[in-house]
């Protein structure tokens, strides 16, 4: 059942129930009040009749005929006022003009005792009567009866009138409840429409926050829609990046595998000289090494993505010296001048990842220079942040390609990368490591002059 229907039925049922209960209570109280008022009136009239009879008759000494004559006179007088009288004495009725009722119906009234009165309401032939008995002498019981059907008729008329009003009120309350239920659930309908739009792929949803009651919910929904949109776009971008990564990886793996397959087939089938076999073996060795290097760097990327870094304080001098020793022989072979300028004492980093970071930056610099040139590493603090800069005098990066160099497998000069064994993963690894340290990396380069990479890390 829809919420607006529940609200509609709840309002209608509760309103009508409360109205019915309260009206029934009022009608019943009015009826009881009227009965009590009629009872008091009847008691008062009976007391007047008893006093009058007591003054006019000696019940113990008067004969039955005398009592009958006197009671007949009283009965006629009060009959014109809607009152019926009866006198019961000596075990029989001396006088009784309560003709509309069967005497058996009020037989219990004859057992009244001295100084008390018995009242009873009796219904006969759609008429209602109040009867009161009073012991006016040792053996004489006076009966009083009056028609009070108007009281019950008034109650019946009130009930009929309420039933008519109830029909009208049901229609009025039905319309009111329907409109109110629709109005109060209007924000929920807006939420439902928004949710349906989001489920169909439309994330540009904005709900009005004008209604005070709905402002918080609408604001939360708008934030959720924006978060879903951003997350969806992020997942789509990651999916595209992953597809590009897979395509690039397939392409990069195909070339060395083709070479290995071709040269291995040449060694198996051709009647080659020792020199040709040696050359083929060298190609197979170099291409297999390229594949291994690619695999190692891909594992580093995976490690950088999943590794829970443990940042600790390490001496800057030791971190740089370890990297220098790693590439010492290669820098001697290429006649590269290595310099450092360290003004900071410590860096708070993950040592393993930071070693990977500096190693990849230095290796990229070495690949950018054939022979001669220089590499300079500087570490310093600035405005509460740690700065690490690796600068070389290599061939540089074209300005239009600076934004793409951190993409996996992206290479500026593919022919040169083939010669140096590069797979285009170095800067991609570096950007991932910097991101894990919650830092940022800036690349400045002038083609033909060199490249400077600055890394900023929080202390």
C-alpha positions in Angstrom: 0.0 0.0 0.0 1.4 3.4 -0.9 2.3 5.9 1.8 -0.2 8.5 0.7 -3.0 6.0 0.9 -2.0 5.0 4.4 -1.9 8.7 5.4 -5.3 9.3 3.7 -7.0 6.3 5.5 -5.3 7.1 8.8 -6.6 10.7 8.8 -10.1 9.7 7.7 -10.5 6.8 10.1 -9.0 8.6 13.1 -11.0 11.7 12.5 -14.3 9.9 12.0 -13.6 7.6 14.9 -12.8 10.5 17.3 -15.9 12.4 16.1 -18.1 9.4 16.5 -16.9 8.6 20.0 -17.1 12.2 21.1 -20.6 12.7 19.6 -21.9 9.4 21.1 -20.5 10.5 24.5 -22.2 13.9 24.3 -25.6 12.4 23.1 -25.5 9.8 25.9 -24.6 12.4 28.6 -27.4 14.6 27.4 -29.8 11.7 27.6 -28.7 10.7 31.1 -29.1 14.3 32.2 -32.6 14.5 30.7 -33.5 11.2 32.5 -32.2 12.5 35.8 -34.1 15.8 35.3 -37.3 13.9 34.6 -36.8 11.7 37.6 -36.3 14.7 39.9 -39.4 16.3 38.4 -41.4 13.1 38.9 -40.2 12.7 42.5 -41.2 16.3 43.2 -44.7 15.8 41.7 -45.2 12.5 43.5 -44.3 14.1 46.8 -46.9 16.9 46.2 -49.5 14.3 45.4 -48.7 12.2 48.5 -48.9 15.2 50.8 -52.2 16.2 49.2 -53.7 12.8 49.6 -52.4 12.4 53.1 -54.2 15.6 54.0 -57.4 14.5 52.3 -57.7 10.9 53.3 -57.4 8.6 56.3 -56.1 5.5 54.6 -56.5 3.4 57.7 -60.1 4.4 58.4 -61.6 5.2 54.9 -63.5 2.7 53.0 -62.5 1.3 49.7 -65.3 3.2 47.9 -64.2 6.5 49.5 -60.6 5.8 48.4 -61.7 5.0 44.9 -63.8 8.2 44.6 -61.0 10.4 45.9 -58.3 8.7 43.7 -60.6 9.0 40.7 -60.9 12.7 41.2 -57.1 13.0 41.6 -56.5 10.7 38.6 -58.7 12.7 36.3 -57.0 15.9 37.4 -53.5 14.7 36.8 -54.3 12.7 33.7 -54.8 16.0 31.9 -51.2 16.8 32.9 -49.9 13.5 31.4 -49.6 11.8 34.8 -51.2 8.4 35.6 -51.9 7.3 39.2 -52.5 4.1 41.0 -53.3 3.1 44.5 -52.6 -0.4 45.8 -53.9 -1.3 49.2 -55.1 -4.5 50.9 -53.6 -6.7 48.3 -55.5 -5.1 45.3 -55.7 -2.0 43.2 -58.2 0.5 44.6 -57.5 2.7 41.7 -55.3 2.4 38.6 -55.5 4.5 35.4 -52.0 3.3 34.2 -53.9 1.6 31.4 -51.1 1.6 28.8 -48.9 -0.8 30.8 -49.4 -4.3 31.9 -49.5 -4.4 35.8 -47.2 -7.3 35.8 -44.4 -5.1 34.3 -44.3 -2.9 37.4 -45.2 -5.5 40.0 -41.8 -5.0 41.7 -42.7 -1.5 42.5 -45.3 -2.7 45.0 -42.7 -4.0 47.4 -41.6 -0.5 48.4 -40.7 0.1 52.0 -41.4 3.0 54.3 -39.3 6.2 53.8 -38.1 5.0 50.4 -39.2 5.3 46.8 -38.6 2.9 43.9 -38.3 4.3 40.3 -38.4 2.3 37.1 -38.4 3.1 33.4 -40.6 0.7 31.3 -41.0 0.6 27.6 -44.3 -0.6 26.1 -45.6 -0.3 22.5 -42.8 2.1 21.5 -43.6 4.3 24.5 -41.3 5.0 27.4 -42.6 5.6 31.0 -41.1 6.5 34.3 -42.8 4.9 37.2 -42.3 5.7 40.9 -43.8 4.0 43.9 -44.2 5.4 47.4 -45.5 3.8 50.7 -48.0 6.5 51.9 -49.5 4.3 54.7 -49.0 1.0 56.4 -50.7 -0.9 53.6 -51.1 1.7 50.8 -48.7 2.1 47.9 -49.1 5.1 45.6 -48.0 4.6 42.0 -46.9 7.5 39.7 -46.4 7.1 35.9 -45.6 9.6 33.2 -44.8 9.3 29.5 -41.1 10.3 28.9 -41.0 9.1 25.3 -39.9 12.6 24.1 -36.5 12.1 25.8 -35.8 8.8 23.9 -37.2 10.3 20.7 -34.9 13.3 21.1 -32.0 10.9 21.5 -33.0 9.0 18.4 -33.3 12.2 16.4 -29.8 13.2 17.6 -28.5 9.9 16.4 -30.2 10.2 13.0 -29.0 13.8 12.6 -25.4 12.7 13.4 -25.6 9.9 10.8 -26.6 12.4 8.2 -23.8 14.7 9.3 -21.4 11.7 9.3 -22.1 11.1 5.6 -21.4 14.7 4.8 -18.3 14.8 7.0 -17.0 11.6 5.5 -17.1 13.2 2.0 -15.6 16.5 3.3 -12.9 14.7 5.4 -12.2 12.3 2.5 -11.4 15.2 0.1 -9.4 17.0 2.8 -7.5 13.8 3.7 -6.8 13.0 0.1 -5.4 16.5 -0.7 -3.4 16.6 2.6 -1.9 13.1 2.0 -0.9 14.1 -1.5 0.6 17.4 -0.3 2.5 15.9 2.6 4.0 13.1 0.4 4.9 15.4 -2.4 8.6 15.5 -1.3 8.7 11.7 -1.2 7.3 11.6 -4.7 10.1 14.0 -5.7 12.6 11.6 -4.0 11.1 8.7 -5.8 11.3 10.4 -9.2 14.9 11.4 -8.5 15.8 7.8 -7.5 14.2 6.5 -10.7 16.2 9.0 -12.7 19.4 8.0 -11.0 18.6 4.3 -11.6 18.2 5.1 -15.3 21.5 6.8 -15.5 20.5 10.4 -15.2 22.6 11.9 -12.4 21.9 15.6 -13.1 19.2 15.7 -10.4 18.6 18.6 -8.1 15.7 18.7 -5.6 14.5 22.0 -4.3 15.5 22.8 -0.8 12.9 25.5 -0.2 10.6 23.5 2.1 12.0 23.7 5.7 10.7 20.2 6.5 12.2 18.7 3.4 15.5 20.8 3.3 17.7 18.3 5.1 16.4 15.3 3.2 16.6 17.2 -0.2 20.2 18.3 0.7 21.3 14.8 1.5 19.7 13.5 -1.7 21.4 16.1 -3.8 24.8 15.2 -2.2 24.1 11.5 -2.8 23.2 12.2 -6.4 26.4 14.2 -6.9 28.5 11.5 -5.1 27.0 8.8 -7.3 27.7 10.9 -10.4 31.2 11.6 -9.4 31.8 7.9 -8.4 30.3 6.7 -11.7 32.5 9.1 -13.7 35.5 7.9 -11.7 34.7 4.3 -12.4 34.2 5.0 -16.1 37.5 6.8 -16.2 39.2 4.0 -14.4 37.6 1.5 -16.8 38.9 3.5 -19.7 42.4 3.8 -18.2 42.3 0.0 -17.5 41.4 -0.7 -21.1 44.1 1.6 -22.4 46.5 -0.1 -20.0 45.6 -3.5 -21.2 45.8 -2.4 -24.8 49.2 -0.9 -24.3 50.4 -3.9 -22.3 49.3 -6.2 -25.1 51.1 -4.1 -27.6 54.3 -3.8 -25.6 54.4 -7.5 -24.9 53.8 -8.4 -28.5 57.0 -6.9 -29.9 59.6 -8.6 -27.7 57.6 -11.9 -27.9 57.6 -11.7 -31.7 61.3 -11.1 -31.7 62.0 -14.0 -29.4 59.8 -16.3 -31.4 61.5 -15.3 -34.7 65.0 -15.6 -33.5 64.3 -18.9 -31.7 62.8 -20.3 -34.9 65.9 -19.1 -36.8 68.1 -21.0 -34.4 66.1 -24.1 -34.7 65.6 -24.2 -38.5 68.5 -22.2 -40.1 72.0 -23.5 -40.9 73.5 -20.5 -39.3 77.1 -19.6 -38.5 78.4 -19.3 -34.9 78.3 -15.5 -35.3 74.7 -15.5 -36.4 73.7 -17.8 -33.5 75.5 -15.6 -31.1 73.6 -12.5 -32.5 70.2 -14.3 -32.3 70.9 -15.4 -28.7 71.8 -11.8 -27.8 68.5 -10.6 -29.2 66.6 -13.3 -27.4 68.4 -12.4 -24.2 67.8 -8.6 -24.5 64.1 -9.0 -25.4 63.5 -11.5 -22.6 65.2 -9.0 -20.2 62.9 -6.3 -21.5 59.9 -8.5 -20.7 61.3 -9.2 -17.2 61.9 -5.5 -16.6 58.3 -4.8 -17.7 57.0 -7.5 -15.3 59.1 -6.1 -12.5 57.7 -2.6 -13.0 54.2 -3.8 -13.3 54.7 -5.6 -9.9 56.0 -2.3 -8.5 52.8 -0.6 -9.7 50.7 -3.3 -8.1 52.7 -3.0 -4.9 52.4 0.8 -4.8 48.6 0.5 -5.2 48.1 -2.1 -2.5 50.9 -1.4 -0.1 50.0 0.1 3.3 52.8 2.6 3.7 54.6 3.0 7.0 56.0 6.5 7.2 59.0 6.9 9.5 61.8 9.4 9.9 64.9 8.6 7.8 68.0 10.6 7.2 68.0 12.3 3.9 71.7 11.8 3.3 71.3 8.0 3.7 68.3 7.8 1.3 70.1 9.7 -1.5 73.4 7.8 -1.0 71.6 4.4 -1.4 70.3 5.6 -4.8 73.6 6.9 -5.9 75.3 3.6 -5.1 72.7 1.8 -7.1 73.5 3.7 -10.3 77.2 4.4 -9.6 78.6 2.2 -12.3 76.1 3.2 -15.0 76.9 6.9 -14.3 80.6 6.2 -14.7 80.0 4.4 -18.0 77.9 7.4 -19.3 80.2 10.0 -17.8 77.4 11.5 -15.8 78.2 14.1 -13.1 76.1 13.4 -10.0 75.6 16.2 -7.4 73.4 16.7 -4.3 72.3 19.5 -2.1 70.6 18.5 1.1 69.5 21.1 3.7 66.9 19.0 5.4 68.0 16.4 8.0 65.1 13.9 7.9 62.2 12.8 5.6 59.1 11.1 6.9 58.5 8.4 4.2 58.1 4.8 3.5 61.7 3.8 2.8 61.0 1.0 0.3 58.6 3.1 -1.8 60.8 6.2 -1.6 63.8 4.3 -2.8 61.7 3.1 -5.8 60.7 6.8 -6.4 64.2 8.2 -6.5 65.5 5.2 -8.4 62.9 5.6 -11.2 63.6 9.3 -11.4 67.4 8.8 -11.7 67.0 6.0 -14.2 64.7 8.2 -16.3 67.4 11.0 -16.2 70.1 8.5 -17.2 68.0 7.3 -20.2 67.5 10.9 -21.3 71.3 11.3 -21.7 73.7 9.2 -23.8 77.0 10.4 -22.6 77.9 13.4 -20.5 75.5 15.6 -18.6 74.6 15.9 -15.0 72.0 14.8 -12.4 71.3 17.0 -9.4 69.3 16.0 -6.3 68.2 18.5 -3.7 66.1 18.1 -0.5 64.9 21.0 1.6 62.0 22.3 3.7 59.7 25.1 2.7 56.7 26.4 4.5 56.4 23.2 6.7 56.6 20.9 3.6 59.4 18.7 2.4 60.7 19.3 -1.2 62.6 16.8 -3.2 63.9 17.9 -6.7 65.6 15.7 -9.3 67.1 17.8 -12.1 69.0 16.6 -15.2 70.5 18.1 -18.4 68.9 15.5 -20.7 67.0 15.9 -23.9 63.9 17.2 -22.1 60.1 16.7 -22.7 58.0 18.5 -25.3 55.5 20.9 -23.7 52.5 19.3 -25.3 53.4 15.9 -23.8 54.0 16.9 -20.2 50.5 15.9 -19.1 50.8 12.4 -20.6 54.2 11.3 -19.3 52.7 9.8 -16.1 50.4 7.5 -18.0 51.4 3.8 -18.0 53.4 2.8 -21.2 53.5 6.3 -22.5 56.9 7.0 -24.2 58.0 10.2 -25.8 60.5 8.6 -28.2 59.5 5.0 -28.8 62.6 4.2 -30.9 64.9 5.5 -28.2 63.0 3.7 -25.5 63.5 0.4 -27.4 67.3 1.0 -27.4 67.4 1.8 -23.6 64.9 -0.9 -22.7 62.3 1.6 -21.3 58.7 0.5 -21.1 57.1 3.9 -20.2 56.3 2.9 -16.6 58.8 4.9 -14.5 56.9 8.2 -14.1 53.6 6.3 -13.7 55.2 4.5 -10.7 56.5 7.7 -9.3 53.1 9.4 -9.4 51.5 6.5 -7.6 54.1 6.5 -4.8 53.8 10.3 -4.4 50.0 10.0 -4.2 50.3 7.3 -1.4 52.4 9.8 0.5 49.6 12.4 0.1 52.0 14.6 -1.9 52.1 16.0 -5.4 54.6 15.9 -8.2 55.4 18.8 -10.7 57.3 18.3 -13.9 59.1 21.2 -15.6 61.0 20.6 -18.8 62.6 22.4 -21.7 63.3 20.4 -24.8 67.0 20.2 -25.4 67.9 21.6 -22.0 66.7 19.1 -19.4 64.0 18.2 -17.0 63.3 19.1 -13.4 60.9 17.1 -11.2 59.8 18.5 -7.9 58.0 16.4 -5.3 56.2 18.0 -2.3 55.5 15.8 0.7 53.8 16.7 4.0 56.1 16.6 7.1 
